[in-house]
Amino acid sequence: MSAIKVLESSGYDLKSYLENHEKDIILEAYKTHQNNLSLTAKSLKISKQLLKYKIDKYIK
């Protein structure tokens, strides 16, 4: 199935679709690293500050 058809069938717009997948990836990595910000940020190759912002955004 093409990416456009997947997006259309999901009911999301592109921004929401990407945020949803980003949320899943970040929260899975955070759990994998036993809620350790430093290890999670390093594994995702993003700053701890950005990771903290995104975790706060997605958990609330």
All heavy atoms as a GROMACS GRO file, in nm:
protein
  491
    1MET      N    1   0.085  -0.118   0.000
    1MET     CA    2   0.000   0.000   0.000
    1MET      C    3   0.089   0.124   0.000
    1MET      O    4   0.190   0.129   0.070
    1MET     CB    5  -0.091  -0.002   0.124
    1MET     CG    6  -0.192   0.110   0.125
    1MET     SD    7  -0.302   0.110   0.271
    1MET     CE    8  -0.413  -0.022   0.233
    2SER      N    9   0.053   0.224  -0.077
    2SER     CA   10   0.135   0.344  -0.085
    2SER      C   11   0.122   0.427   0.042
    2SER      O   12   0.025   0.414   0.118
    2SER     CB   13   0.093   0.429  -0.205
    2SER     OG   14  -0.030   0.496  -0.179
    3ALA      N   15   0.219   0.512   0.065
    3ALA     CA   16   0.220   0.596   0.185
    3ALA      C   17   0.098   0.688   0.188
    3ALA      O   18   0.041   0.712   0.295
    3ALA     CB   19   0.348   0.678   0.189
    4ILE      N   20   0.056   0.736   0.074
    4ILE     CA   21  -0.060   0.825   0.068
    4ILE      C   22  -0.186   0.750   0.108
    4ILE      O   23  -0.268   0.799   0.184
    4ILE     CB   24  -0.074   0.888  -0.072
    4ILE    CG1   25   0.044   0.982  -0.098
    4ILE    CG2   26  -0.206   0.961  -0.087
    4ILE    CD1   27   0.055   1.033  -0.239
    5LYS      N   28  -0.201   0.628   0.060
    5LYS     CA   29  -0.320   0.548   0.095
    5LYS      C   30  -0.321   0.515   0.244
    5LYS      O   31  -0.425   0.516   0.308
    5LYS     CB   32  -0.328   0.424   0.011
    5LYS     CG   33  -0.358   0.454  -0.135
    5LYS     CD   34  -0.404   0.329  -0.207
    5LYS     CE   35  -0.421   0.355  -0.354
    5LYS     NZ   36  -0.542   0.420  -0.390
    6VAL      N   37  -0.204   0.485   0.300
    6VAL     CA   38  -0.195   0.458   0.444
    6VAL      C   39  -0.237   0.582   0.522
    6VAL      O   40  -0.315   0.573   0.617
    6VAL     CB   41  -0.051   0.416   0.484
    6VAL    CG1   42  -0.036   0.414   0.636
    6VAL    CG2   43  -0.017   0.280   0.425
    7LEU      N   44  -0.187   0.698   0.482
    7LEU     CA   45  -0.221   0.823   0.549
    7LEU      C   46  -0.370   0.851   0.538
    7LEU      O   47  -0.436   0.884   0.637
    7LEU     CB   48  -0.140   0.938   0.489
    7LEU     CG   49  -0.158   1.075   0.553
    7LEU    CD1   50  -0.118   1.073   0.700
    7LEU    CD2   51  -0.078   1.179   0.479
    8GLU      N   52  -0.426   0.836   0.420
    8GLU     CA   53  -0.569   0.862   0.401
    8GLU      C   54  -0.654   0.765   0.482
    8GLU      O   55  -0.755   0.804   0.541
    8GLU     CB   56  -0.604   0.852   0.252
    8GLU     CG   57  -0.551   0.968   0.170
    8GLU     CD   58  -0.572   0.949   0.020
    8GLU    OE1   59  -0.604   0.838  -0.025
    8GLU    OE2   60  -0.553   1.048  -0.053
    9SER      N   61  -0.615   0.639   0.487
    9SER     CA   62  -0.695   0.540   0.559
    9SER      C   63  -0.682   0.553   0.710
    9SER      O   64  -0.766   0.504   0.784
    9SER     CB   65  -0.658   0.399   0.515
    9SER     OG   66  -0.527   0.367   0.557
   10SER      N   67  -0.576   0.621   0.757
   10SER     CA   68  -0.555   0.634   0.901
   10SER      C   69  -0.648   0.739   0.962
   10SER      O   70  -0.671   0.738   1.083
   10SER     CB   71  -0.410   0.673   0.931
   10SER     OG   72  -0.386   0.808   0.894
   11GLY      N   73  -0.698   0.831   0.880
   11GLY     CA   74  -0.784   0.936   0.932
   11GLY      C   75  -0.706   1.054   0.988
   11GLY      O   76  -0.763   1.148   1.041
   12TYR      N   77  -0.572   1.048   0.980
   12TYR     CA   78  -0.488   1.155   1.031
   12TYR      C   79  -0.443   1.246   0.917
   12TYR      O   80  -0.434   1.203   0.802
   12TYR     CB   81  -0.360   1.100   1.094
   12TYR     CG   82  -0.378   1.024   1.223
   12TYR    CD1   83  -0.345   0.890   1.232
   12TYR    CD2   84  -0.424   1.088   1.337
   12TYR    CE1   85  -0.358   0.820   1.351
   12TYR    CE2   86  -0.437   1.019   1.457
   12TYR     CZ   87  -0.404   0.886   1.464
   12TYR     OH   88  -0.416   0.818   1.581
   13ASP      N   89  -0.408   1.370   0.953
   13ASP     CA   90  -0.333   1.451   0.858
   13ASP      C   91  -0.186   1.415   0.878
   13ASP      O   92  -0.150   1.342   0.971
   13ASP     CB   93  -0.360   1.602   0.878
   13ASP     CG   94  -0.326   1.650   1.019
   13ASP    OD1   95  -0.229   1.602   1.079
   13ASP    OD2   96  -0.399   1.737   1.069
   14LEU      N   97  -0.098   1.463   0.792
   14LEU     CA   98   0.042   1.424   0.797
   14LEU      C   99   0.105   1.458   0.931
   14LEU      O  100   0.174   1.376   0.991
   14LEU     CB  101   0.121   1.490   0.683
   14LEU     CG  102   0.270   1.457   0.678
   14LEU    CD1  103   0.292   1.307   0.662
   14LEU    CD2  104   0.337   1.534   0.566
   15LYS      N  105   0.080   1.577   0.982
   15LYS     CA  106   0.140   1.620   1.109
   15LYS      C  107   0.098   1.526   1.222
   15LYS      O  108   0.181   1.480   1.300
   15LYS     CB  109   0.101   1.764   1.141
   15LYS     CG  110   0.163   1.814   1.269
   15LYS     CD  111   0.124   1.958   1.298
   15LYS     CE  112   0.183   2.002   1.430
   15LYS     NZ  113   0.142   2.136   1.469
   16SER      N  114  -0.030   1.496   1.232
   16SER     CA  115  -0.080   1.408   1.337
   16SER      C  116  -0.025   1.267   1.323
   16SER      O  117   0.010   1.202   1.422
   16SER     CB  118  -0.232   1.404   1.336
   16SER     OG  119  -0.285   1.531   1.359
   17TYR      N  120  -0.018   1.220   1.200
   17TYR     CA  121   0.034   1.086   1.173
   17TYR      C  122   0.179   1.075   1.219
   17TYR      O  123   0.216   0.980   1.288
   17TYR     CB  124   0.021   1.057   1.024
   17TYR     CG  125   0.065   0.919   0.983
   17TYR    CD1  126  -0.020   0.810   0.998
   17TYR    CD2  127   0.191   0.897   0.927
   17TYR    CE1  128   0.019   0.682   0.960
   17TYR    CE2  129   0.230   0.770   0.888
   17TYR     CZ  130   0.145   0.664   0.905
   17TYR     OH  131   0.184   0.538   0.867
   18LEU      N  132   0.261   1.173   1.183
   18LEU     CA  133   0.402   1.171   1.221
   18LEU      C  134   0.419   1.185   1.372
   18LEU      O  135   0.502   1.117   1.432
   18LEU     CB  136   0.479   1.282   1.148
   18LEU     CG  137   0.491   1.264   0.997
   18LEU    CD1  138   0.557   1.386   0.934
   18LEU    CD2  139   0.567   1.138   0.963
   19GLU      N  140   0.341   1.273   1.434
   19GLU     CA  141   0.348   1.289   1.580
   19GLU      C  142   0.311   1.161   1.652
   19GLU      O  143   0.372   1.125   1.753
   19GLU     CB  144   0.259   1.404   1.627
   19GLU     CG  145   0.316   1.540   1.600
   19GLU     CD  146   0.226   1.654   1.648
   19GLU    OE1  147   0.109   1.629   1.686
   19GLU    OE2  148   0.274   1.768   1.648
   20ASN      N  149   0.212   1.092   1.601
   20ASN     CA  150   0.170   0.966   1.662
   20ASN      C  151   0.282   0.862   1.659
   20ASN      O  152   0.308   0.794   1.758
   20ASN     CB  153   0.044   0.914   1.592
   20ASN     CG  154  -0.019   0.800   1.666
   20ASN    OD1  155  -0.033   0.802   1.788
   20ASN    ND2  156  -0.059   0.697   1.593
   21HIS      N  157   0.349   0.853   1.546
   21HIS     CA  158   0.460   0.758   1.534
   21HIS      C  159   0.579   0.802   1.617
   21HIS      O  160   0.646   0.719   1.679
   21HIS     CB  161   0.497   0.736   1.388
   21HIS     CG  162   0.399   0.648   1.318
   21HIS    ND1  163   0.394   0.513   1.338
   21HIS    CD2  164   0.300   0.678   1.232
   21HIS    CE1  165   0.295   0.462   1.266
   21HIS    NE2  166   0.236   0.560   1.201
   22GLU      N  167   0.606   0.932   1.619
   22GLU     CA  168   0.715   0.984   1.701
   22GLU      C  169   0.689   0.952   1.848
   22GLU      O  170   0.779   0.908   1.920
   22GLU     CB  171   0.728   1.135   1.682
   22GLU     CG  172   0.838   1.197   1.767
   22GLU     CD  173   0.846   1.347   1.751
   22GLU    OE1  174   0.746   1.416   1.781
   22GLU    OE2  175   0.953   1.396   1.709
   23LYS      N  176   0.566   0.972   1.892
   23LYS     CA  177   0.528   0.942   2.031
   23LYS      C  178   0.557   0.796   2.063
   23LYS      O  179   0.618   0.765   2.167
   23LYS     CB  180   0.380   0.973   2.052
   23LYS     CG  181   0.327   0.932   2.186
   23LYS     CD  182   0.177   0.954   2.194
   23LYS     CE  183   0.120   0.903   2.324
   23LYS     NZ  184  -0.025   0.918   2.331
   24ASP      N  185   0.513   0.706   1.977
   24ASP     CA  186   0.534   0.563   2.001
   24ASP      C  187   0.683   0.529   2.011
   24ASP      O  188   0.725   0.454   2.100
   24ASP     CB  189   0.471   0.479   1.890
   24ASP     CG  190   0.320   0.485   1.889
   24ASP    OD1  191   0.259   0.526   1.991
   24ASP    OD2  192   0.260   0.449   1.785
   25ILE      N  193   0.763   0.584   1.922
   25ILE     CA  194   0.906   0.556   1.920
   25ILE      C  195   0.973   0.610   2.047
   25ILE      O  196   1.051   0.540   2.112
   25ILE     CB  197   0.972   0.617   1.794
   25ILE    CG1  198   0.925   0.542   1.670
   25ILE    CG2  199   1.125   0.617   1.806
   25ILE    CD1  200   0.955   0.613   1.539
   26ILE      N  201   0.941   0.734   2.083
   26ILE     CA  202   1.002   0.796   2.201
   26ILE      C  203   0.964   0.722   2.329
   26ILE      O  204   1.050   0.690   2.411
   26ILE     CB  205   0.966   0.945   2.209
   26ILE    CG1  206   1.043   1.021   2.101
   26ILE    CG2  207   0.996   1.002   2.348
   26ILE    CD1  208   1.002   1.166   2.085
   27LEU      N  209   0.836   0.692   2.346
   27LEU     CA  210   0.793   0.626   2.469
   27LEU      C  211   0.847   0.483   2.478
   27LEU      O  212   0.883   0.438   2.587
   27LEU     CB  213   0.641   0.630   2.482
   27LEU     CG  214   0.581   0.770   2.499
   27LEU    CD1  215   0.430   0.763   2.510
   27LEU    CD2  216   0.641   0.842   2.619
   28GLU      N  217   0.856   0.414   2.367
   28GLU     CA  218   0.914   0.279   2.367
   28GLU      C  219   1.062   0.285   2.406
   28GLU      O  220   1.110   0.205   2.487
   28GLU     CB  221   0.898   0.212   2.231
   28GLU     CG  222   0.954   0.072   2.228
   28GLU     CD  223   0.935   0.004   2.093
   28GLU    OE1  224   0.846   0.044   2.016
   28GLU    OE2  225   1.012  -0.090   2.065
   29ALA      N  226   1.135   0.379   2.348
   29ALA     CA  227   1.278   0.394   2.380
   29ALA      C  228   1.296   0.433   2.527
   29ALA      O  229   1.386   0.382   2.595
   29ALA     CB  230   1.342   0.500   2.290
   30TYR      N  231   1.210   0.519   2.577
   30TYR     CA  232   1.216   0.563   2.716
   30TYR      C  233   1.195   0.445   2.811
   30TYR      O  234   1.268   0.428   2.909
   30TYR     CB  235   1.112   0.672   2.738
   30TYR     CG  236   1.123   0.750   2.866
   30TYR    CD1  237   1.242   0.812   2.904
   30TYR    CD2  238   1.012   0.768   2.948
   30TYR    CE1  239   1.251   0.885   3.020
   30TYR    CE2  240   1.020   0.842   3.065
   30TYR     CZ  241   1.139   0.901   3.101
   30TYR     OH  242   1.148   0.975   3.217
   31LYS      N  243   1.099   0.360   2.780
   31LYS     CA  244   1.074   0.240   2.862
   31LYS      C  245   1.192   0.143   2.851
   31LYS      O  246   1.233   0.083   2.950
   31LYS     CB  247   0.946   0.171   2.820
   31LYS     CG  248   0.821   0.244   2.859
   31LYS     CD  249   0.698   0.170   2.808
   31LYS     CE  250   0.572   0.254   2.828
   31LYS     NZ  251   0.454   0.190   2.767
   32THR      N  252   1.244   0.126   2.730
   32THR     CA  253   1.356   0.034   2.708
   32THR      C  254   1.477   0.073   2.793
   32THR      O  255   1.548  -0.013   2.844
   32THR     CB  256   1.395   0.033   2.559
   32THR    OG1  257   1.284  -0.016   2.485
   32THR    CG2  258   1.516  -0.053   2.532
   33HIS      N  259   1.497   0.203   2.811
   33HIS     CA  260   1.611   0.254   2.887
   33HIS      C  261   1.572   0.287   3.031
   33HIS      O  262   1.636   0.369   3.096
   33HIS     CB  263   1.671   0.375   2.817
   33HIS     CG  264   1.732   0.341   2.684
   33HIS    ND1  265   1.849   0.269   2.672
   33HIS    CD2  266   1.691   0.364   2.558
   33HIS    CE1  267   1.878   0.251   2.546
   33HIS    NE2  268   1.783   0.308   2.473
   34GLN      N  269   1.468   0.220   3.082
   34GLN     CA  270   1.419   0.233   3.220
   34GLN      C  271   1.402   0.379   3.262
   34GLN      O  272   1.445   0.421   3.369
   34GLN     CB  273   1.514   0.161   3.318
   34GLN     CG  274   1.509   0.012   3.312
   34GLN     CD  275   1.615  -0.046   3.221
   34GLN    OE1  276   1.721   0.010   3.202
   34GLN    NE2  277   1.584  -0.159   3.161
   35ASN      N  278   1.338   0.458   3.176
   35ASN     CA  279   1.306   0.598   3.201
   35ASN      C  280   1.431   0.685   3.225
   35ASN      O  281   1.424   0.785   3.295
   35ASN     CB  282   1.208   0.612   3.317
   35ASN     CG  283   1.077   0.543   3.290
   35ASN    OD1  284   1.044   0.509   3.176
   35ASN    ND2  285   1.001   0.520   3.394
   36ASN      N  286   1.541   0.647   3.166
   36ASN     CA  287   1.664   0.723   3.178
   36ASN      C  288   1.674   0.820   3.060
   36ASN      O  289   1.689   0.779   2.944
   36ASN     CB  290   1.784   0.628   3.179
   36ASN     CG  291   1.916   0.698   3.199
   36ASN    OD1  292   1.951   0.786   3.121
   36ASN    ND2  293   1.988   0.658   3.302
   37LEU      N  294   1.664   0.951   3.091
   37LEU     CA  295   1.665   1.053   2.985
   37LEU      C  296   1.794   1.052   2.905
   37LEU      O  297   1.791   1.061   2.782
   37LEU     CB  298   1.643   1.193   3.045
   37LEU     CG  299   1.501   1.233   3.079
   37LEU    CD1  300   1.501   1.370   3.146
   37LEU    CD2  301   1.413   1.234   2.958
   38SER      N  302   1.907   1.044   2.974
   38SER     CA  303   2.036   1.050   2.904
   38SER      C  304   2.053   0.936   2.805
   38SER      O  305   2.092   0.958   2.690
   38SER     CB  306   2.151   1.048   3.005
   38SER     OG  307   2.148   1.163   3.085
   39LEU      N  308   2.026   0.814   2.851
   39LEU     CA  309   2.041   0.699   2.761
   39LEU      C  310   1.942   0.703   2.646
   39LEU      O  311   1.976   0.670   2.532
   39LEU     CB  312   2.025   0.569   2.839
   39LEU     CG  313   2.134   0.534   2.940
   39LEU    CD1  314   2.098   0.408   3.017
   39LEU    CD2  315   2.268   0.518   2.870
   40THR      N  316   1.819   0.743   2.675
   40THR     CA  317   1.718   0.751   2.570
   40THR      C  318   1.754   0.856   2.467
   40THR      O  319   1.748   0.831   2.346
   40THR     CB  320   1.579   0.781   2.630
   40THR    OG1  321   1.549   0.682   2.729
   40THR    CG2  322   1.472   0.781   2.524
   41ALA      N  323   1.794   0.973   2.513
   41ALA     CA  324   1.832   1.082   2.421
   41ALA      C  325   1.949   1.038   2.334
   41ALA      O  326   1.950   1.062   2.212
   41ALA     CB  327   1.866   1.208   2.500
   42LYS      N  328   2.047   0.974   2.397
   42LYS     CA  329   2.164   0.928   2.321
   42LYS      C  330   2.124   0.825   2.216
   42LYS      O  331   2.169   0.831   2.102
   42LYS     CB  332   2.267   0.870   2.417
   42LYS     CG  333   2.398   0.836   2.353
   42LYS     CD  334   2.500   0.792   2.457
   42LYS     CE  335   2.634   0.768   2.390
   42LYS     NZ  336   2.737   0.732   2.487
   43SER      N  337   2.036   0.732   2.252
   43SER     CA  338   1.995   0.629   2.157
   43SER      C  339   1.915   0.687   2.040
   43SER      O  340   1.921   0.635   1.929
   43SER     CB  341   1.915   0.519   2.227
   43SER     OG  342   1.784   0.561   2.257
   44LEU      N  343   1.840   0.794   2.067
   44LEU     CA  344   1.760   0.858   1.962
   44LEU      C  345   1.836   0.969   1.888
   44LEU      O  346   1.785   1.027   1.792
   44LEU     CB  347   1.631   0.916   2.023
   44LEU     CG  348   1.535   0.813   2.082
   44LEU    CD1  349   1.421   0.884   2.155
   44LEU    CD2  350   1.482   0.720   1.975
   45LYS      N  351   1.955   1.000   1.940
   45LYS     CA  352   2.041   1.105   1.882
   45LYS      C  353   1.973   1.241   1.881
   45LYS      O  354   1.974   1.314   1.782
   45LYS     CB  355   2.090   1.065   1.743
   45LYS     CG  356   2.175   0.941   1.747
   45LYS     CD  357   2.230   0.904   1.613
   45LYS     CE  358   2.321   0.786   1.637
   45LYS     NZ  359   2.323   0.687   1.541
   46ILE      N  360   1.910   1.272   1.997
   46ILE     CA  361   1.851   1.405   2.018
   46ILE      C  362   1.899   1.455   2.154
   46ILE      O  363   1.949   1.377   2.236
   46ILE     CB  364   1.696   1.403   2.013
   46ILE    CG1  365   1.637   1.311   2.120
   46ILE    CG2  366   1.648   1.363   1.874
   46ILE    CD1  367   1.484   1.315   2.128
   47SER      N  368   1.883   1.584   2.178
   47SER     CA  369   1.926   1.640   2.306
   47SER      C  370   1.833   1.597   2.418
   47SER      O  371   1.716   1.564   2.395
   47SER     CB  372   1.931   1.793   2.299
   47SER     OG  373   1.799   1.845   2.293
   48LYS      N  374   1.886   1.598   2.541
   48LYS     CA  375   1.803   1.565   2.656
   48LYS      C  376   1.690   1.667   2.671
   48LYS      O  377   1.579   1.631   2.709
   48LYS     CB  378   1.886   1.562   2.784
   48LYS     CG  379   1.970   1.440   2.798
   48LYS     CD  380   2.033   1.419   2.935
   48LYS     CE  381   2.068   1.540   3.011
   48LYS     NZ  382   2.140   1.514   3.137
   49GLN      N  383   1.718   1.793   2.640
   49GLN     CA  384   1.616   1.897   2.652
   49GLN      C  385   1.499   1.870   2.556
   49GLN      O  386   1.383   1.884   2.594
   49GLN     CB  387   1.675   2.036   2.625
   49GLN     CG  388   1.776   2.081   2.727
   49GLN     CD  389   1.917   2.027   2.703
   49GLN    OE1  390   1.945   1.957   2.605
   49GLN    NE2  391   2.007   2.060   2.794
   50LEU      N  392   1.532   1.834   2.433
   50LEU     CA  393   1.427   1.804   2.336
   50LEU      C  394   1.349   1.680   2.377
   50LEU      O  395   1.226   1.678   2.370
   50LEU     CB  396   1.486   1.784   2.196
   50LEU     CG  397   1.387   1.750   2.085
   50LEU    CD1  398   1.279   1.858   2.073
   50LEU    CD2  399   1.459   1.731   1.953
   51LEU      N  400   1.419   1.580   2.424
   51LEU     CA  401   1.352   1.458   2.470
   51LEU      C  402   1.257   1.490   2.586
   51LEU      O  403   1.143   1.445   2.586
   51LEU     CB  404   1.453   1.353   2.512
   51LEU     CG  405   1.395   1.223   2.569
   51LEU    CD1  406   1.306   1.153   2.466
   51LEU    CD2  407   1.506   1.132   2.618
   52LYS      N  408   1.303   1.566   2.683
   52LYS     CA  409   1.220   1.603   2.798
   52LYS      C  410   1.094   1.676   2.752
   52LYS      O  411   0.983   1.648   2.798
   52LYS     CB  412   1.300   1.689   2.896
   52LYS     CG  413   1.224   1.741   3.014
   52LYS     CD  414   1.207   1.635   3.121
   52LYS     CE  415   1.149   1.693   3.248
   52LYS     NZ  416   1.012   1.665   3.267
   53TYR      N  417   1.110   1.770   2.660
   53TYR     CA  418   0.996   1.844   2.605
   53TYR      C  419   0.896   1.749   2.541
   53TYR      O  420   0.775   1.758   2.566
   53TYR     CB  421   1.046   1.948   2.502
   53TYR     CG  422   0.935   2.008   2.421
   53TYR    CD1  423   0.857   2.110   2.474
   53TYR    CD2  424   0.909   1.962   2.293
   53TYR    CE1  425   0.752   2.164   2.400
   53TYR    CE2  426   0.805   2.015   2.219
   53TYR     CZ  427   0.728   2.118   2.272
   53TYR     OH  428   0.624   2.170   2.197
   54LYS      N  429   0.946   1.658   2.460
   54LYS     CA  430   0.856   1.566   2.389
   54LYS      C  431   0.789   1.468   2.485
   54LYS      O  432   0.670   1.438   2.468
   54LYS     CB  433   0.929   1.496   2.277
   54LYS     CG  434   0.964   1.591   2.162
   54LYS     CD  435   1.029   1.522   2.048
   54LYS     CE  436   1.060   1.620   1.936
   54LYS     NZ  437   0.944   1.653   1.856
   55ILE      N  438   0.859   1.419   2.583
   55ILE     CA  439   0.800   1.328   2.680
   55ILE      C  440   0.689   1.402   2.757
   55ILE      O  441   0.580   1.348   2.776
   55ILE     CB  442   0.906   1.270   2.776
   55ILE    CG1  443   0.989   1.168   2.700
   55ILE    CG2  444   0.841   1.207   2.899
   55ILE    CD1  445   1.110   1.116   2.777
   56ASP      N  446   0.717   1.522   2.801
   56ASP     CA  447   0.616   1.601   2.871
   56ASP      C  448   0.494   1.624   2.781
   56ASP      O  449   0.380   1.616   2.826
   56ASP     CB  450   0.671   1.735   2.917
   56ASP     CG  451   0.769   1.722   3.033
   56ASP    OD1  452   0.773   1.614   3.097
   56ASP    OD2  453   0.844   1.819   3.059
   57LYS      N  454   0.518   1.649   2.655
   57LYS     CA  455   0.410   1.673   2.558
   57LYS      C  456   0.323   1.549   2.539
   57LYS      O  457   0.201   1.557   2.537
   57LYS     CB  458   0.472   1.715   2.424
   57LYS     CG  459   0.374   1.731   2.312
   57LYS     CD  460   0.450   1.768   2.184
   57LYS     CE  461   0.360   1.768   2.064
   57LYS     NZ  462   0.433   1.797   1.940
   58TYR      N  463   0.386   1.433   2.527
   58TYR     CA  464   0.314   1.312   2.494
   58TYR      C  465   0.253   1.242   2.615
   58TYR      O  466   0.155   1.170   2.602
   58TYR     CB  467   0.404   1.214   2.419
   58TYR     CG  468   0.443   1.264   2.282
   58TYR    CD1  469   0.574   1.254   2.237
   58TYR    CD2  470   0.349   1.322   2.198
   58TYR    CE1  471   0.609   1.299   2.111
   58TYR    CE2  472   0.385   1.368   2.072
   58TYR     CZ  473   0.515   1.357   2.029
   58TYR     OH  474   0.551   1.401   1.906
   59ILE      N  475   0.308   1.260   2.732
   59ILE     CA  476   0.256   1.193   2.851
   59ILE      C  477   0.133   1.262   2.906
   59ILE      O  478   0.045   1.200   2.961
   59ILE     CB  479   0.366   1.175   2.957
   59ILE    CG1  480   0.466   1.070   2.907
   59ILE    CG2  481   0.308   1.134   3.091
   59ILE    CD1  482   0.580   1.042   3.000
   60LYS      N  483   0.124   1.391   2.888
   60LYS     CA  484   0.010   1.467   2.944
   60LYS      C  485  -0.114   1.451   2.861
   60LYS      O  486  -0.124   1.416   2.754
   60LYS     CB  487   0.045   1.614   2.956
   60LYS     CG  488   0.151   1.634   3.061
   60LYS     CD  489   0.185   1.779   3.076
   60LYS     CE  490   0.293   1.793   3.181
   60LYS     NZ  491   0.333   1.926   3.205
   0.00000   0.00000   0.00000
